[in-house]
Amino acid sequence: MEIADYRIAAFELANNLMTDSEKRLGCAMVDLGAGTTTLVVVTDNIVRQIVTIPLGINCIRQDLCSLQIEESEAEQLLKTYGEAVIDDKILGEDEPDPTHTISDGREIEIATIQHIIEARLHEILINVAHQLNNTEYAGKLLGGIILTGGGTQIKDIEKAGGSFCATSSKCRRSN
């Protein structure tokens, strides 16, 4: 699709990531970018929907900065402790909660960091699922869901994406 001699980036990305079979059967691409999250739905080799949600991975970094840390340190925490699906481990009474020492010497519980990341990622994926589920293609995407973008570096992102987007049982990551 060309608009004023320009190609839509989300369309081009989806076109390059989806196989011919996925485009024919119906597939959604979710680009978890820094500033936005973009959803592209393709069925019968036609782009049916493109939606940009004004939430991205930068929102998670900003949430981590609310712990009174610098953005570069928030980025490192996201890379080190980021999990899309947290498996709460039960600690014994005598075991202290694991912590991370930040540059100014303060300690932050790792569980706090992970809950911040999971909560914002949950919000982003719920928005994607809402957009997807409000289309006539909900439940008909036999080609599955492709997750791409910088946000896909978060551990277990495929598991989280598949659980939020009930329109398909297949969810894969593409870098």
C-alpha positions, 0 to 999 in steps of 0.5 A, a space after each residue: 500500500 503506497 501513500 504519497 509514494 511512501 510504503 507503510 513500515 508496519 505493512 512491509 515488516 509484516 510482509 517480510 515476516 509472514 510466510 505465504 501460508 500465514 498470509 493466506 490462512 490469517 496471521 497477526 503481527 505484533 511489533 512491540 516497539 520502543 514507543 508504540 506497539 503495532 498490530 497488523 492483521 493479514 488474511 487471504 493475502 490482504 492487510 485487513 487491519 493496522 493499529 498502532 497502540 501508544 504504549 511500548 517498551 519505553 513505558 516499562 523503562 519509565 515505570 522502572 525509573 519511578 524507583 528513583 533510578 536512571 533510565 540506563 539502569 532501568 534498561 539494564 534491569 529490564 534486560 536482566 530481570 524482565 519476564 513476561 510471565 512471573 513464576 512467583 517462587 515461595 521462599 522460606 520464612 528465614 530466606 530474604 527476598 532476593 534483591 538487586 543493588 543499584 548504583 547508589 547502593 540502595 537495594 530493590 527487591 527483584 520481585 518488585 522489578 519483575 512485577 513492574 515489568 509484568 504489569 505494564 507488559 500485561 497492559 500492552 498485551 491486553 490492549 493488543 488482544 482487545 484490538 484483535 478480538 474486536 475484529 471479524 478475524 478474531 478466532 480465525 487466524 490459523 496462521 497464528 501470531 508473530 511477535 517482533 520488535 525490541 520487546 520480544 527480548 523479554 523472557 517468555 514473551 511468546 507464552 504471554 502473547 499466546 495467553 492474551 491473544 485467544 484468537 490463535 493457539 500459535 504464537 512465535 517470536 521473530 527477531 
